[in-house]
């Protein structure tokens, strides 16, 4: 069985009010909220480390430093959630703009059309008899 370790954390009033609101709204415990937040933070850190180890991150140079060196540095780790959220916002903006452009370009093929072969218009009135 796993051995558990207890960690303590202190929160300012405004953050605690948000935690309290989430706790009441979703009927979950403080422990679940804090563990989920820690998992999210660890996930961001691991994703950053995985990306830093790719060849793309090693090839990109910013001020004579590779992106891998920048991402692996301890300065980048401070306030990582703000930096990641900034990157996500920029990425989302680009995705939305691309999506809108895609939507405009595909308007003609997304037009609702009737299924099946086109129907021939029927003539109105009494049918003619062919034998007379």
N, C-alpha and C positions, 0 to 999 in steps of 0.2 A: 504494500500500500504506500502511496505517496506521503512524504513528510511535508507538512505545511509550515510556512513561515509567515508571521504577521508583520505587516509594514504599517507605519503610521503616516498620515498625511494631514497637512493643515491647508485650509482653503479660505480665501477672503470671502466676505459676506455675499458679494454679487455672484461669485461662482457657486457658493453653497446654496443660494436661493435657486439657481438653475438646477443643481443636483436634486434639491428638495422637490422642485416642480416635476422633474422627470420621474422621481421616485413615486410621487402621488399619481401622476398621470398613467403610468404603465404598471403600477403596483409591483415594483421590484425593489430589492433591498439595496442599501448603500454598497454592500460587498459586490453585488452583481454589477452595479454601475462602475465602480472603481476598477474591477477586474476587466470589464469590457474596454474601458478607456486605456488601461495598461496594454491589453492585447492589441488595440488599434495602434498605439504608439510603437510597440515592438514590431508590428507589421510594417509600419512606415519605415522604421530603421532598417529592418531586414530587406525591404524592397530597395531602399537606397543603397545598401551594401551590395545587393545582387546587381543592380544597375551599374554601380561603380566598377564591378569586376568584368563588365562586358568590354568587347573590343571597341565599341562605339565610344564609350566614355573615356577610354584611354587615348583615342584618336583626336577628340575635341580638345582644342587648346584655348584657354582663356588667360590672358596676361602671362604667357609662358608657363602655365600650369595646366596639366591635364584635368579634365572634368573628374576623373577618378580620384586624383589627389585632393581636389576641392571637396568632393562628397565624403571622402574618408576622414577629412580633418575634423578636429573637435569643435572648431568654430561653427561649422555647418550644423552640427548636432544640436546646438542651443537654439531654441525656438523652432525646432524642425517642423512642428505642426503649422506654424505660420508660413514657413517657406514652402512646404508641400501644398498648403491650401492656395498660396499665390500661384504656384505652378499649375494646380488643378483649375483655378479660375481662368488663367490664360489659355490652358488647353481646352476648357469648356467653351470659351469664347470662340476659339478657332473652330471647334467642332460644330458649334451652332451656326457660325457663318458658312462653313462648308455645307452643312446640312440644308440651310436655306437655299444656297446656290444649287445644290443637288435637287432640291424640291422644285425649283423653277425650271431646271433643265429637263426634268422627267414629267412635267405636267401633262404633256401630250400622251405619253404612254400610260399614265395613271387615270386617264379619263374613263369614266364608267361607260361601258359599251354593252349592248345586248349580246347575249350568248346565242350561238347557232347561226344558221344561214339566214339571210334576209328574206322576209316574207314578201310574196308578190301581192300587190294590191288587187283585190277582187272587184269585179265590175258589179255595179248595182243593178238591180232589176231582175226580171224573170229570165231564167236560162233559155237560150235558143234551142230549138229542137233541130237535130242534124238530119233527120230522115225526111223531112218535108220539102 
